Amino acid sequence: MVSQLNPYISFRDNARQALEFYHSVFGGNLTTNTFGEFGAQDAPEADKIMHGQLETDTGFVLMASDTPPGMEYTPGSSISICLSGDDSDLLRGYWEKLSDGGTVSMPLEKQMWGDVFGSCTDKFGISWLVNISDG
């Protein structure tokens, strides 16, 4: 069996919106399950995402959930998700969609190491790095 490393992002109350946004960026198959579907039908978070998973045609797997009340939730800048490769059109397309409505901290442009690189924070507060290799 092949091992994978999959980012798992925690949100407070907008995991569904974030996952739907990432689905619009990357395409693929999105599945979501709510807390209510797993037995918490009467809980305040019944309609929130207990587990969501986006599997893309390019092999990316991105997971996310809402953090229920009572569990620690400390959003911050301790992690970034990096997209890299040599398919310039594909990666530039992701960049355009991820940065739309977000904040660009470094424009996507040629860097001293020869690659095209940019960093942004999307409209959900997630930090993204995009590196397009020179080939």
N, C-alpha and C positions, 0 to 999 in steps of 0.2 A: 504494500500500500504506500502511496506517495504521501508525504507530509506537506502541509500547507501552513503558511502564516497568513492569518486573516485579520485585518483591522476590525475591532469591535468598538463602536462609538456609543457613548452614553449621552442621552439627552434628558431634559426635565419633562417636557410635555409636548415636544414637537418632533418625535422620532418619525412618525408617519409622514409628515410634510418633508422632512429631510430625506427620507428614503425615496419618496416619490420624486424629489428633485434629483437625487443621484441616479435614479432610474432614467429620468429624462436626459441626463448627461451621458451615461454609459450604455443605456439600453440593457438588454438581457431579460432575466426572469426575476421578478420580485415576489417574495412570499412574506407575509406578515401574520403574526398571531398575537391576539390581545390577551391581557390578563383574564378577562372574562371567559375567553375560550378555554382557559386552563383552570377553571373552577372558581374564579373570583368575580362571579357575575354581579354581586351586590357591592363590591368594593368601589370606592370613588375612582380608582384607576382602571375600571373594567374595560373601558374602550381604548386604553393606552396600549402601546406596543410592548409586549413581553419579550418578543424576539422577532426581528426582521432580518431577512437575508436577501442580498442582491447578488446574483450570479450572472456575469456578463459573458457574451460570446467570445471575448478576448481572454477569458480565464480569470478575471478579477473576481474576488469574493469580498463583499463588504457587509458587515453585520452591524446591527444597531438595536437599541431598546430605549424605552423611557425608564428613568430611575424613579421608582415609586416613593411616595412620602415615607419618611422615616429612615431612608437609606441616604448615606452621604453622597452628595453631588457637588463636585468642585470643578467646574469647567475652567480650562486654562490653556496655556500655550506650551504644555510639556511634551506635546507630540505633534508631528506633522505627517501627512500622508504624501508619499512621493510617487509620481508617475514618471517613468523614464523609458526611453527606447529610441529607435531611429525612424519611426513612422511619423514624420513631421505633421502631415495633414491630420491624422488621428489625434495626436497629442495637442496640436493647436486648437482643434475643435473642442476637446475637453477643457482646455484652458479658457477659451471664450465663454463656455457655459458656466464653469466653476467660478470665474471671476465676476460674471455678470451679477450685479446687486451686492457684491462683496467689496473687499478692500484689497487693492494690489499693493504689496509692499516692495516688490521688485518686478518691474515690467519684464515680460517675456522677450529677451533679446540676447544676442551673442555675448558670451562671457570670455574672460581672459583664458580660460582653459579650453576654449574652442567650441564648446557646446552652446546651444540656446537654452537659457534657464530663466525661470520666473517663479515668484512666490506670491501667494494671495491667501486671504482668509475669506471663505465663502459666506453667504448670507446667514448661515447657521453657526458661524463662529469656528469652523473647522479650518485648520491651516493646511494648505496644499502646496507642494513643490512640483514643478514640471521641468524635466531635463530632457532635451532633445539632442541626442548624440550626433556628432558630425559624420558618423558612419564609419 
